[in-house]
Amino acid sequence: MKTLNRLRLFLLAFLMISIFGCSDSQSSKMSAEAPTISVKLVDAPGDYDAVNVEIVDVMIKMDDDSDSESGWMSLNAEAGSVNLLDFTGGISKVLVDRFPIPAGTLSQMRLVLGDGNTIVIRNDADEPETFDLKTPSAQQSGLKLKVNTTIEEGFTYDFILDFNVEKSIVNAGNSGNIILKPVLNVSTEVSSGIIEGTIEPNDVPSMVSVLVDDMGTEDTSDDFVISANTDDTGAFALWGVPAGAYDVVATPLDSESDYAEGTAMGVTVVNGETTTIADPIQLTMKPGSISGDVTNDIVVSVTVKDKDSGDVVATMDSNETGEFLFEDIPTGTYIVTISATGFVSQDYTKDGSIDVVVTSNTETVLDPITLVAE
């Protein structure tokens, strides 16, 4: 229930953004089905106090395994100086987060460095001392890594750049220079799946969404919503959903629609696979209401029963003048019974029928009712 409530809050914000402006993903002109990749930086430990490198960019080359300098694509990586030794023991630095790229073969990747690199080493007095890390110009352009990973539409891929500090630091003989010659390994895995399904009624345009709790914590700042609109047949596909179990919520796009949201609970997503929801997500009819007035101007007890089952749906006391209002009554046919001390209990009747029909998003107003004294 907590997840659903959080998703509803996200969806409200999402709809407001949709009304007043386009999101970055909408303005990027990329297909909604485009694959995305994330790139994280990790490091093997090194015997230094700090190794600070200036990250300029991460670049990739698609469908091209040549040594040509053309065809490289920037991933708009988070630039800045980082201490590589901060990212050991399972800690990583996110350089690229769910960036859309074309489908195809990701042939090569490279990490582009600047020249603002330093190293901190303990001197003979056991005090930290900072030295410039000389970076050969050939290395600044980015060490090219062969990847050759097939990238398919609709999935998200995680790439891990493992920076081996110990092997990347070179003491240049008698010159006293300390040179940074990056030694990197790259690994990848599919880190998302796809959810497909339909809604009913299939002619009600709707937005279908899941809330991704990115870190599995109470903190919502890292959560995000993946959503898609249904097509003319009521079908939808949610692309790039990380592995896990989700409540999939379908919400009509027209706020004035007679339909409210429907939910498929606990849909399991497996990385690299497509999950098809077997049964259509049923949109529920918005409830209606029943109001009335007892002309005796007394407090009365009013009961609403389902005509078919006889179950009591709601009961309440009117105000002192006999007015009452039942809200959130599901669509259907009901029997409304009015009673009060000293008066004959009676079912509301109109034109010889005791049926009170409630329709979606509508207030059913009963004709004035007068009770007969016992």
Secondary structure, DSSP 8 states (H G I E B T S, - for coil): -HHHHHHHHHHHHHHHHHHH---HHHHT---TT--EEEEEEEEE--SSSEEEEEEEEEEEEES--SS-SSSEEE-----EEEEGGGS-TT--EEEEEEEE--SEEEEEEEEEE-S--EEEEE-TTS-EEEEEEE--HHHHT-EEEEEEEEE-TT-EEEEEEEEEHHHHEEE-GGG--EEE---EEEEEEE--EEEEEEEESTTS-EEEEEEE-TTSSS--TT-EEEEEE--TTSEEEEEEE-SEEEEEEEEES-TTSSEE-EEEEEEEE-TT-EEE-SS-EE-EE--EEEEEEBTT-S--EEEEEETTT--EEEEEE--TTSEEEEEEE-SEEEEEEEE-TTB--EE--BTTB--EEE-TT-EEE---B---B-
